[in-house]
């Protein structure tokens, strides 16, 4: 009864704070919170789920090959995508579904954190405080919808709980009976451990990797310091379940690679990238960008960000979380030698040790290099382990507050005073951890979104259902940061057309290193030959992003106009230009003959790898 009541309070409070921070009554939820880079890719994936049932393949992107995600696997996010699929049953608006899931994640994180912290023994009031501060970490806002799956970190508290439980004298799969610890897995708790591990394996590979790293490290330390083999056995068992879950989620890609071979053109990482995306402890302790107190923003934040590499600047713990982290480091220094020999050390020591391990793995030149050397270079952004450190630090804050209440007589007999302190801490913490500079606002992209919508709808009316649009300049998919023209385009910009269309097919989105590389070859030809080739393949129109060329693409526009005799459609903001190629397609067929067109199509789509 109390648990349900507490959960309702936590859910209602987190929903209220979320609505207040985002000004939910003022922002249009059918506009994206981020309309560039990974934000575009994320909405495209949700749109693909709504239209095709799942994200793995989308025939309307990368035409005629299709958008194929096997070489760029995101299967370890399947729990998130399943939730998005369910939400898509109630709305076919991919932007609305994406935004709704992002906002819902604040409530889900709050509930998960609260119940885990309560399980760890923190009082209701201060579990509430820790859960609220954990929910409204700067990380949650700065990840936003461009890293939607990282933003929805509601399984991280469960992962942190497993890393803590491994440290016990009677860890998971073991039971203490009258002072004797024995292996006993035929219990209901085993089912919950298995389900928890599979869920962790399905809500981002980074969080799964961090959980595994910290569990195994804890198990090894317990063996080395107190000869507690049970901790290592438990850690290995939990790791095996998470690993099996990851393999199961990635099975479609693994089978695809078995049949088609691996693709060394996609998502190739290096060991050194773990330093570029490393944890920066000074950033964890720093105030956030756009801090509400201007003096702090000018004299501290701006100086912190003068570093040549700020990694992914999302690691801020807030002042209360920072105090918790510093306290844990002091605890480790004070209790490390004396309590490190305990088979079941106190919770505060475990939190301190896990935080220290996370830092040792995450920092530049840290133990994360061992993963890279072992071949796991895909796990490169170790700054993201800050979300684990934040949880340990805020649990420590809850424990410290409980200790203070127990040792302060006036508080012990005045629960309403304790409640007031808890509310005050939440208010101060949320004030400290948020600012207009980091809270996403969909209104920032309203003009751009509306201009693109008008343009794409005009193309749809021109071509009709099923029209095929080739896109220039050519950008490889995915991750084209190193291939971007130097004139203003950003990665995934060509997805804008697909996001606004209902029945058109788009050239962008075929996987690099596969058959879609025909586009990389064809765009090297002179404009008349390019037009012959793409119309032979079946494209009815040509989309040109002027930010991908010098001088607003005037040369290529003039060349296409001269070859086709068509007057282009121009987007309201002047950025995009569209040519209807159907008349040119007919002329090319008369000029080359039907057999010649078919031969040109065959040569154009030939496997160029």
For each residue, the residues with C-beta under 8 A, 3 or more apart:
1: 4 5
2: 5 6 124
3: 6 7 115
4: 1 7 8
5: 1 2 8 9
6: 2 3 9 10 114 118 124 128
7: 3 4 10 11 111 114 115
8: 4 5 11 12
9: 5 6 12 13 128
10: 6 7 13 14 110 111 114 128 131 132
11: 7 8 14 15 107 110 111
12: 8 9 15 16
13: 9 10 16 17 110 128 132 426
14: 10 11 17 18 106 107 109 110 111 131 132 135
15: 11 12 18 19 106 107
16: 12 13 19 20
17: 13 14 20 21 106 132 135 136 430
18: 14 15 21 22 24 103 106 107
19: 15 16 22 23 24 25
20: 16 17 23
21: 17 18 136 430 434 439
22: 18 19 27 103 439 440 441
23: 19 20 26 27
24: 18 19 27 29 103
25: 19
26: 23 443
27: 22 23 24 31 441 442 443
28: 31 442 443 446
29: 24 95 96 99 100 442
30: 93 95 96
31: 27 28 35 95 442 443 445 446 449
32: 35 39 43 95 98 99 145 442 445 449
33: 39 99 102 144 145 440 441 442
34: 37 38 39 144 145 146 440 445
35: 31 32 39 40 445 448 449
36: 39 40 490 492 493
37: 34 40 41 146 490 491 492
38: 34 41 42 146 147 491 492
39: 32 33 34 35 36 42 43 144 145 146
40: 35 36 37 43 44 492 493 495 496 499
41: 37 38 44 45 478 492 495
42: 38 39 45 46 98 145 146 147 148
43: 32 39 40 46 47 94 95 98 145 495 499
44: 40 41 47 48 58 61 94 492 495 498 499 509
45: 41 42 48 49 55 74 81
46: 42 43 49 50 55 84 88 94 97 98
47: 43 44 50 51 94 498 499
48: 44 45 51 52 54 55 58 61 67
49: 45 46 52 53 54 55 81 84 85 88
50: 46 47 85 88 92 94 97
51: 47 48 58 60
52: 48 49 57 58 59
53: 49 85
54: 48 49 57 81 85
55: 45 46 48 49 58 69 74 81
56: 68 69 70 252
57: 52 54 66 67 68 69
58: 44 48 51 52 55 61 62 66 67 509
59: 52 63 66 67 505
60: 51 63 67 498 501 504 505 506
61: 44 48 58 66 67 495 498 505 506 508 509 510
62: 58 65 66 67 68 477 506 507 508 509 510 511 516
63: 59 60 66 468 505 506 507
64: 468 505 537 538 605
65: 62 68 510 511 514 515 516 518
66: 57 58 59 61 62 63 510
67: 48 57 58 59 60 61 62 477 509 510 511
68: 56 57 62 65 71 510 511 514
69: 55 56 57 72 73 74
70: 56 73 252 253 256 257 260 511
71: 68 253 256 263 266 267 511 513 514
72: 69 266 267 478 479 511
73: 69 70 76 250 252 253
74: 45 55 69 77 81 149
75: 78 249 250 251 252 253
76: 73 201 202 203 204 205 208 246 249 250
77: 74 80 81 149 202 203 204
78: 75 81 82 202 249
79: 82 83 155 199 202 203
80: 77 83 84 101 148 149 152 202 203 204
81: 45 49 54 55 74 77 78 84 85
82: 78 79 85 86
83: 79 80 86 87 101
84: 46 49 80 81 87 88 97 98 101
85: 49 50 53 54 81 82 88 89
86: 82 83 89
87: 83 84 90 91 97 100 101
88: 46 49 50 84 85 91 92 94 97
89: 85 86
90: 87
91: 87 88 96 97 100
92: 50 88
93: 30 96 97
94: 43 44 46 47 50 88 97 98 499
95: 29 30 31 32 43 98 99 499
96: 29 30 91 93 99 100
97: 46 50 84 87 88 91 93 94 100 101
98: 32 42 43 46 84 94 95 101 102 145 148
99: 29 32 33 95 96 102 103 145 442
100: 29 87 91 96 97 103 104
101: 80 83 84 87 97 98 104 105 148 152
102: 33 98 99 105 144 145 148 151 152
103: 18 22 24 99 100 106
104: 100 101 107 108
105: 101 102 108 109 140 151 152 153 154
106: 14 15 17 18 103 109 110 135 136 140
107: 11 14 15 18 104 110 111
108: 104 105 111 112 152 154
109: 14 105 106 112 113 134 135 140 152 153 154 157
110: 10 11 13 14 106 107 113 114 131 132 134 135
111: 7 10 11 14 107 108 114 115 131 154
112: 108 109 115 116 154 155 156 157 158
113: 109 110 116 117 130 131 134 135 154 157 391 394
114: 6 7 10 110 111 117 118 127 128 130 131
115: 3 7 111 112 118 119 157
116: 112 113 119 120 157 158 160 161
117: 113 114 120 122 127 130 131 157 394 395 398
118: 6 114 115 121 122 124 127
119: 115 116 161
120: 116 117 161 164 347 395
121: 118 347 399
122: 117 118 126 127 130 395 398 399 402
123: 126 127 398 401 402 405
124: 2 6 118 127 128
125: 128 129 418 419 422
126: 122 123 129 130 397 398 401 402 422
127: 114 117 118 122 123 124 130 131 398
128: 6 9 10 13 114 124 125 131 132 422 426
129: 125 126 132 133 397 398 401 422 425 426 429
130: 113 114 117 122 126 127 133 134 394 395 397 398
131: 10 14 110 111 113 114 117 127 128 134 135
132: 10 13 14 17 110 128 129 135 136 426 429 430
133: 129 130 136 137 318 320 321 394 397 425 426 429 430 433
134: 109 110 113 130 131 137 157 390 391 394
135: 14 17 106 109 110 113 131 132 140
136: 17 21 106 132 133 140 141 429 430 433 434
137: 133 134 140 316 317 318 321 387 390 433
138: 141 142 288 314 316 318 433 434 438
139: 142 143 153 314 315 316 386 387 390
140: 105 106 109 135 136 137 143 151 153
141: 136 138 144 434 438 439 440
142: 138 139 313 314 438
143: 139 140 146 147 148 150 151 314
144: 33 34 39 102 141 147 148 151 440
145: 32 33 34 39 42 43 98 99 102 148 151 440
146: 34 37 38 39 42 143
147: 38 42 143 144 150 151
148: 42 80 98 101 102 143 144 145 151 152
149: 74 77 80 152 203 204
150: 143 147 153 204 206 384
151: 102 105 140 143 144 145 147 148
152: 80 101 102 105 108 109 148 149 203
153: 105 109 139 140 150 156 203 204 207 387
154: 105 108 109 111 112 113 157 203
155: 79 112 158 159 196 199 200 203 207
156: 112 153 159 160 207 387 388 391
157: 109 112 113 115 116 117 134 154 160 161 391
158: 112 116 155 161 162 196 199 200
159: 155 156 162 163 200 207 208 210 211 388
160: 116 156 157 163 164 211 354 388 391 392
161: 116 119 120 157 158 164 165
162: 158 159 165 166 172 193 196 197 200 211 215 238
163: 159 160 166 167 211 214 215 218 354 388
164: 120 160 161 167 168 347 350 351 354
165: 161 162 168 171 172 234
166: 162 163 171 172 215 218 219 222 231 234 235 238
167: 163 164 171 218 222 231 344 345 350 353 354
168: 164 165 171 231 344
169: 176 181 228 230 343 344
170: 174 175 176 181 230 344
171: 165 166 167 168 174 230 231 233 234 235
172: 162 165 166 189 190 193 234 237 238
173: 183 184 185 190 193 233 234 237
174: 170 171 181 182 183 184 230 234
175: 170 181 182 184 187
176: 169 170 179 180 181
177: 180 181 182
178:
179: 176
180: 176 177
181: 169 170 174 175 176 177 230
182: 174 175 177
183: 173 174 230 233
184: 173 174 175 187
185: 173 190
186: 190
187: 175 184 190
188: 191 192
189: 172 192 193
190: 172 173 185 186 187 193 194
191: 188 194 195
192: 188 189 195 196
193: 162 172 173 189 190 196 197 238 241
194: 190 191 197 198 241
195: 191 192 198 199
196: 155 158 162 192 193 199 200
197: 162 193 194 200 201 238 241 242 245
198: 194 195 201 202 241 242 245
199: 79 155 158 195 196 202 203
200: 155 158 159 162 196 197 203 207 208 211 242 245
201: 76 197 198 208 241 242 243 244 245 246 248 249
202: 76 77 78 79 80 198 199 245 249
203: 76 77 79 80 149 152 153 154 155 199 200 207 208
204: 76 77 80 149 150 153 207 208
205: 76 208 209 246 378 379
206: 150 209 210 379 381 384
207: 153 155 156 159 200 203 204 210 211 384 387
208: 76 159 200 201 203 204 205 211 212 242 245 246
209: 205 206 212 213 371 376 379
210: 159 206 207 213 214 358 384 385 388
211: 159 160 162 163 200 207 208 214 215 242
212: 208 209 215 216 239 242 243
213: 209 210 216 217 357 361 371
214: 163 210 211 217 218 354 357 358 388
215: 162 163 166 211 212 218 219 235 238 239
216: 212 213 219 220 232 235 236 239
217: 213 214 220 221 357 361
218: 163 166 167 214 215 221 222 231 235 350 353 354 357
219: 166 215 216 222 223 231 232 233 234 235 236
220: 216 217 223 224 232
221: 217 218 224 225 340 353
222: 166 167 218 219 225 226 228 230 231 232 343
223: 219 220 226 227 228 229 231 232
224: 220 221
225: 221 222 340 341
226: 222 223 341 342 343
227: 223
228: 169 222 223 231 232 343
229: 223 232 233
230: 169 170 171 174 181 183 222 233 234
231: 166 167 168 171 218 219 222 223 228 234 235
232: 216 219 220 222 223 228 229 235 236
233: 171 173 183 219 229 230 236 237
234: 165 166 171 172 173 174 219 230 231 237 238
235: 166 171 215 216 218 219 231 232 238 239
236: 216 219 232 233 239 240
237: 172 173 233 234 240 241
238: 162 166 172 193 197 215 234 235 241 242
239: 212 215 216 235 236 242 243
240: 236 237 243 244
241: 193 194 197 198 201 237 238 244 245
242: 197 198 200 201 208 211 212 238 239 245 246
243: 201 212 239 240 246 247
244: 201 240 241 247 248
245: 197 198 200 201 202 208 241 242 248 249
246: 76 201 205 208 242 243 249 250
247: 243 244 250 251 254
248: 201 244 245 251
249: 75 76 78 201 202 245 246
250: 73 75 76 246 247 253 254
251: 75 247 248 254 255
252: 56 70 73 75 255 256
253: 70 71 73 75 250 256 257
254: 247 250 251 257 258
255: 251 252 258 259
256: 70 71 252 253 259 260
257: 70 253 254 260 261 262 263
258: 254 255
259: 255 256
260: 70 256 257 514
261: 257
262: 257
263: 71 257 266 511 512 513 514
264: 268 513
265: 268 476 512 513
266: 71 72 263 478 479 511 512 513
267: 71 72 378 478 479
268: 264 265
269: 273 377 378 380
270: 273 372 377
271: 274 369 372 373 377
272: 275 276 372
273: 269 270 276 277 377 380
274: 271 277 278 366 368 369 371 372 377 379 380 382
275: 272 278 364 365
276: 272 273 309 311 380
277: 273 274 311 312 380 381 382 383
278: 274 275 311 362 363 364 365 366 368 382 383
279: 284 311 315 358 359 362 363 364 366 382 383 385 386
280: 283 284 307 310 311 315 363 364 383
281: 284 285 359 363
282: 285 286 304
283: 280 286 304 310 311 313 315 316
284: 279 280 281 315 316 317 322 325 386 389
285: 281 282 317 322 325 326
286: 282 283 300 301 304 316
287: 291 296 297 300 301 316 319 432
288: 138 291 301 316 318 432 433 434 435 437 438
289: 297 301 305 313 435 437 438
290: 297 301 435 436 437 438
291: 287 288 294 296 297 300 301 435
292: 297 431 432 435
293: 296 297
294: 291 297 298
295: 298 299
296: 287 291 293 299 300 301
297: 287 289 290 291 292 293 294 300 301 302
298: 294 295 301 302
299: 295 296 302 303
300: 286 287 291 296 297 303 304
301: 286 287 288 289 290 291 296 297 298 304 305
302: 297 298 299 305 306
303: 299 300 306
304: 282 283 286 300 301 307
305: 289 301 302 310 313
306: 302 303
307: 280 304 310
308:
309: 276
310: 280 283 305 307 313
311: 276 277 278 279 280 283 315 381 383
312: 277 315 381 383 384
313: 142 283 289 305 310
314: 138 139 142 143 383 384 386
315: 139 279 280 283 284 311 312 383 386
316: 137 138 139 283 284 286 287 288 433
317: 137 284 285 321 322 324 325 386 389 390 393
318: 133 137 138 288 321 322 429 432 433
319: 287 322 323 429 432
320: 133 323 324 394 397 425 428 429 432
321: 133 137 317 318 324 325 390 393 394 397
322: 284 285 317 318 319 325 326 393
323: 319 320 326 327 397
324: 317 320 321 327 328 392 393 394 395 396 397 400
325: 284 285 317 321 322 328 329 355 389 392 393 396
326: 285 322 323 329 330
327: 323 324 330 331 393 396 397 400
328: 324 325 331 332 348 351 352 355 356 392 393 396
329: 325 326 332 333 352 355 356
330: 326 327 333 334
331: 327 328 334 335 348 349 352 396
332: 328 329 335 336 349 352 353 355 356
333: 329 330 336
334: 330 331
335: 331 332 338 339 340 345 346 348 349 352
336: 332 333 339 340 349 352 353
337: 340
338: 335 341
339: 335 336 342 345 346 349
340: 221 225 335 336 337 345 349 353
341: 225 226 338
342: 226 339 345 346 349
343: 169 222 226 228
344: 167 168 169 170
345: 167 335 339 340 342 349 350 353
346: 335 339 342 349 350
347: 120 121 164 350 351 395 399
348: 328 331 335 351 352 396 399
349: 331 332 335 336 339 340 342 345 346 352 353
350: 164 167 218 345 346 347 353 354
351: 164 328 347 348 354 355 392 393 395 396
352: 328 329 331 332 335 336 348 349 355 356 392 396
353: 167 218 221 332 336 340 345 349 350 356 357
354: 160 163 164 167 214 218 350 351 357 358 388 392
355: 325 328 329 332 351 352 358 359 389 392 393
356: 328 329 332 352 353 359 360
357: 213 214 217 218 353 354 360 361
358: 210 214 279 354 355 361 362 385 386 388 389 392
359: 279 281 355 356 362 363 366 389
360: 356 357 363 366 367
361: 213 217 357 358 366 367 368 382 385
362: 278 279 358 359 366 368 382 383 385 386
363: 278 279 280 281 359 360 366 382
364: 275 278 279 280
365: 275 278 369
366: 274 278 279 359 360 361 362 363 369 382
367: 360 361 370 371
368: 274 278 361 362 371 372 379 382
369: 271 274 365 366 372 373
370: 367 373 374
371: 209 213 274 367 368 374 376 377 379
372: 270 271 272 274 368 369 375 376 377 380
373: 271 369 370
374: 370 371
375: 372
376: 209 371 372 379
377: 269 270 271 273 274 371 372 380
378: 205 267 269
379: 205 206 209 274 368 371 376 382
380: 269 273 274 276 277 372 377
381: 206 277 311 312 384
382: 274 277 278 279 361 362 363 366 368 379 385
383: 277 278 279 280 311 312 314 315 362 386
384: 150 206 207 210 312 314 381 387
385: 210 279 358 361 362 382 388 389
386: 139 279 284 314 315 317 358 362 383 389 390
387: 137 139 153 156 207 384 390 391
388: 156 159 160 163 210 214 354 358 385 391 392
389: 284 317 325 355 358 359 385 386 392 393
390: 134 137 139 317 321 386 387 393 394
391: 113 134 156 157 160 387 388 394 395
392: 160 324 325 328 351 352 354 355 358 388 389 395 396
393: 317 321 322 324 325 327 328 351 355 389 390 396 397
394: 113 117 130 133 134 320 321 324 390 391 397 398
395: 117 120 122 130 324 347 351 391 392 398 399
396: 324 325 327 328 331 348 351 352 392 393 399 400
397: 126 129 130 133 320 321 323 324 327 393 394 400 401
398: 117 122 123 126 127 129 130 394 395 401 402
399: 121 122 347 348 395 396 402 403
400: 324 327 396 397 403 404
401: 123 126 129 397 398 404 405 421 425
402: 122 123 126 398 399 405 406
403: 399 400 406 407
404: 400 401 407 408 411
405: 123 401 402 408 411 412 418
406: 402 403 412
407: 403 404
408: 404 405 411 412
409: 412 413
410: 413 414 417
411: 404 405 408 414 417 418 421
412: 405 406 408 409
413: 409 410
414: 410 411 417 418
415: 418 419
416: 419 420
417: 410 411 414 420 421
418: 125 405 411 414 415 421 422
419: 125 415 416 422 423
420: 416 417 423 424
421: 401 411 417 418 424 425
422: 125 126 128 129 418 419 425 426
423: 419 420 426 427
424: 420 421 427 428
425: 129 133 320 401 421 422 428 429
426: 13 128 129 132 133 422 423 429 430
427: 423 424 430 431
428: 320 424 425 431 432
429: 129 132 133 136 318 319 320 425 426 432 433
430: 17 21 132 133 136 426 427 433 434
431: 292 427 428 434
432: 287 288 292 318 319 320 428 429
433: 133 136 137 138 288 316 318 429 430
434: 21 136 138 141 288 430 431 438 439
435: 288 289 290 291 292 438 439
436: 290 439 441
437: 288 289 290
438: 138 141 142 288 289 290 434 435
439: 21 22 141 434 435 436
440: 22 33 34 141 144 145
441: 22 27 33 436 444
442: 27 28 29 31 32 33 99 445 446
443: 26 27 28 31 446
444: 441
445: 31 32 34 35 442 448 449
446: 28 31 442 443 449 450
447: 450 451 573
448: 35 445 451 452 573
449: 31 32 35 445 446 452 453
450: 446 447 453 454 572
451: 447 448 454 455 571 572 573 575
452: 448 449 455 456 496 497 499 500 571 576
453: 449 450 456 457 500
454: 450 451 457 458 571 572
455: 451 452 458 459 500 569 571 572 576 578
456: 452 453 459 460 496 497 500 501 504
457: 453 454 460 461 500
458: 454 455 461 462 569 578
459: 455 456 462 463 467 469 497 501 504 541 543 569 578
460: 456 457 463 464 465 467 501 502 503 504
461: 457 458 464
462: 458 459 467 541 569 578 580
463: 459 460 466 467 468 469 504 540 541 580 582
464: 460 461 467
465: 460 503
466: 463 503 504 505
467: 459 460 462 463 464 503 504 505 540 541
468: 63 64 463 504 505 506 507 538 539 540 541
469: 459 463 497 504 505 506 507 539 540 541 542 543 578
470: 507 534 539 541 542 543
471: 474 494 497 506 507 508 542 543 544 545
472: 523 542 543 544 545 548 556
473: 485 489 523 545 548 549
474: 471 519 520 523
475: 480 483 484 489 491 493 494 508 548
476: 265 479 480 483 512 520
477: 62 67 480 508 509 510 511 512 516
478: 41 72 266 267 492 511 512
479: 72 266 267 476 491
480: 475 476 477 483 484 491 492
481: 484 491
482:
483: 475 476 480
484: 475 480 481 489 490 491
485: 473 488 489 547 548 549
486:
487: 547 548 549 550
488: 485 547 548
489: 473 475 484 485 493 545 547 548
490: 36 37 484 493
491: 37 38 475 479 480 481 484
492: 36 37 38 40 41 44 478 480 495
493: 36 40 475 489 490 496 545 547
494: 471 475 497 506 507 508 509 543 545
495: 40 41 43 44 61 492 498 499 508 509
496: 40 452 456 493 499 500
497: 452 456 459 469 471 494 500 501 504 506 508 543
498: 44 47 60 61 495 501 504 506 508 509
499: 40 43 44 47 94 95 452 495 496
500: 452 453 455 456 457 496 497
501: 60 456 459 460 497 498 504 506
502: 460
503: 460 465 466 467
504: 60 456 459 460 463 466 467 468 469 497 498 501
505: 59 60 61 63 64 466 467 468 469
506: 60 61 62 63 468 469 471 494 497 498 501 509 543
507: 62 63 468 469 470 471 494 510 519 534 539 543
508: 61 62 471 475 477 494 495 497 498
509: 44 58 61 62 67 477 494 495 498 506 516
510: 61 62 65 66 67 68 477 507 514 515 516 517 519
511: 62 65 67 68 70 71 72 263 266 477 478 514 516
512: 263 265 266 476 477 478 516 517 520
513: 71 263 264 265 266 517 609
514: 65 68 71 260 263 510 511 517 609
515: 65 510 518 605 607 609
516: 62 65 477 509 510 511 512 519
517: 510 512 513 514 520 521 608 609
518: 65 515 521 522 604 605 606 608
519: 474 507 510 516 522 523
520: 474 476 512 517 523 524 608
521: 517 518 524 608
522: 518 519 525 530 533 534 604
523: 472 473 474 519 520 530
524: 520 521
525: 522 529 530 533
526: 529 530
527: 530 531 556 559 560 563
528: 531 532 563
529: 525 526 532 533
530: 522 523 525 526 527 533 534
531: 527 528 534 535 542 560 563 564 581 584 588
532: 528 529 535 536 588 592 600
533: 522 525 529 530 536 537 600 604
534: 470 507 522 530 531 537 539 542 581 604
535: 531 532 538 539 540 581 584 585 588
536: 532 533 588 592 597 598 600 601 604
537: 64 533 534 601 604 605
538: 64 468 535 601
539: 468 469 470 507 534 535 542 581
540: 463 467 468 469 535 580 581 582 585
541: 459 462 463 467 468 469 470 578 579 580 581 582
542: 469 470 471 472 531 534 539 560 578 579 581
543: 459 469 470 471 472 494 497 506 507 576 577 578
544: 471 472 548 549 553 556 557 560 568 576 577 578 579
545: 471 472 473 489 493 494 548 553 575 576
546: 549 552 553 557 574 575 576 577
547: 485 487 488 489 493 575
548: 472 473 475 485 487 488 489 544 545 553
549: 473 485 487 544 546 552 553 554 555 556
550: 487 553
551: 554 555
552: 546 549 574
553: 544 545 546 548 549 550 556 557 577
554: 549 551 557 558
555: 549 551 558 559
556: 472 527 544 549 553 559 560
557: 544 546 553 554 560 561 568 577
558: 554 555 561 562
559: 527 555 556 562 563
560: 527 531 542 544 556 557 563 564 566 568 579
561: 557 558 564 565 566 567 568 579
562: 558 559 565
563: 527 528 531 559 560 584
564: 531 560 561 579 581 583 584
565: 561 562 583
566: 560 561 579 580 581 583 584
567: 561
568: 544 557 560 561 577 578 579
569: 455 458 459 462 577 578 579 580
570: 574 576 577 578
571: 451 452 454 455 574 575 576 577
572: 450 451 454 455
573: 447 448 451
574: 546 552 570 571
575: 451 545 546 547 571
576: 452 455 543 544 545 546 570 571
577: 543 544 546 553 557 568 569 570 571
578: 455 458 459 462 469 541 542 543 544 568 569 570
579: 541 542 544 560 561 564 566 568 569
580: 462 463 540 541 566 569 583
581: 531 534 535 539 540 541 542 564 566 584 585
582: 463 540 541 585 586
583: 564 565 566 580 586 587
584: 531 535 563 564 566 581 587 588
585: 535 540 581 582 588 589
586: 582 583 589 590
587: 583 584 590 591
588: 531 532 535 536 584 585 591 592 597
589: 585 586 592 593 594 597
590: 586 587 593
591: 587 588
592: 532 536 588 589 596 597 600
593: 589 590 596 597
594: 589 597 598
595: 598 599
596: 592 593 599 600
597: 536 588 589 592 593 594 600 601
598: 536 594 595 601 602
599: 595 596 602 603
600: 532 533 536 592 596 597 603 604
601: 536 537 538 597 598 604 605
602: 598 599 605 606
603: 599 600 606
604: 518 522 533 534 536 537 600 601
605: 64 515 518 537 601 602
606: 518 602 603
607: 515
608: 517 518 520 521
609: 513 514 515 517
